[in-house]
Amino acid sequence: MCAGLSDRAKYYPGGTRISFMAEIKHTICGMCAVRCPISVHVENGKPTWVEGNTNDAAMGHSLCAKG
């Protein structure tokens, strides 16, 4: 682990750690017909966090209950 990595990370409720080093991919959720726009944080080729896409004007930063 790189020294000072915790300085480039944020913590969400429940202790989930999200690194600022992660690449962010923008896509859509396929759980239902709404197709919410999402941002997927990817580290070492694996998704580490999914959240609503803040760049989307219609949905904002939110996801439906299934997402």
C-alpha positions in Angstrom: 0.0 0.0 0.0 1.3 3.5 -0.9 2.3 5.7 1.9 -0.3 8.4 2.6 -3.1 6.6 0.7 -5.5 7.4 3.5 -5.0 11.1 2.7 -6.5 10.4 -0.8 -9.5 8.5 0.4 -12.9 9.3 1.8 -15.1 7.2 4.1 -18.8 6.6 3.7 -21.2 5.5 6.5 -20.4 1.9 7.5 -16.7 2.4 7.1 -16.6 2.0 3.4 -13.3 3.5 2.1 -13.3 5.0 -1.4 -9.9 6.0 -2.9 -9.5 9.1 -4.9 -7.0 7.1 -7.0 -9.9 5.1 -8.5 -10.9 5.5 -12.1 -14.5 6.6 -12.5 -16.6 5.1 -15.3 -20.0 6.5 -16.3 -22.7 4.1 -17.4 -26.3 3.2 -16.7 -27.8 0.8 -14.1 -29.6 -2.2 -15.6 -31.5 -3.3 -12.5 -34.9 -1.9 -13.8 -36.5 0.0 -16.7 -35.6 3.4 -15.3 -31.9 3.1 -16.3 -30.4 5.5 -13.7 -27.1 7.0 -14.8 -24.3 5.8 -12.4 -20.7 6.5 -11.7 -18.7 3.3 -11.0 -15.3 3.7 -9.1 -12.9 1.1 -10.5 -9.6 0.1 -8.8 -7.3 -2.6 -10.2 -10.0 -3.5 -12.8 -12.7 -4.2 -10.1 -15.6 -2.0 -9.2 -15.3 -0.6 -5.6 -18.2 1.8 -5.3 -21.3 2.7 -7.3 -23.2 6.0 -6.9 -25.5 8.3 -8.9 -23.9 10.3 -11.7 -23.7 13.9 -10.5 -23.3 15.1 -14.1 -26.9 14.0 -15.0 -29.4 16.8 -14.9 -32.5 14.7 -14.8 -31.6 12.3 -11.9 -28.9 14.4 -10.1 -26.9 12.3 -7.7 -29.7 9.9 -6.8 -30.5 6.3 -7.6 -33.8 4.4 -7.4 -34.4 1.9 -4.6 -33.1 -1.0 -6.7 -29.8 0.7 -7.5 
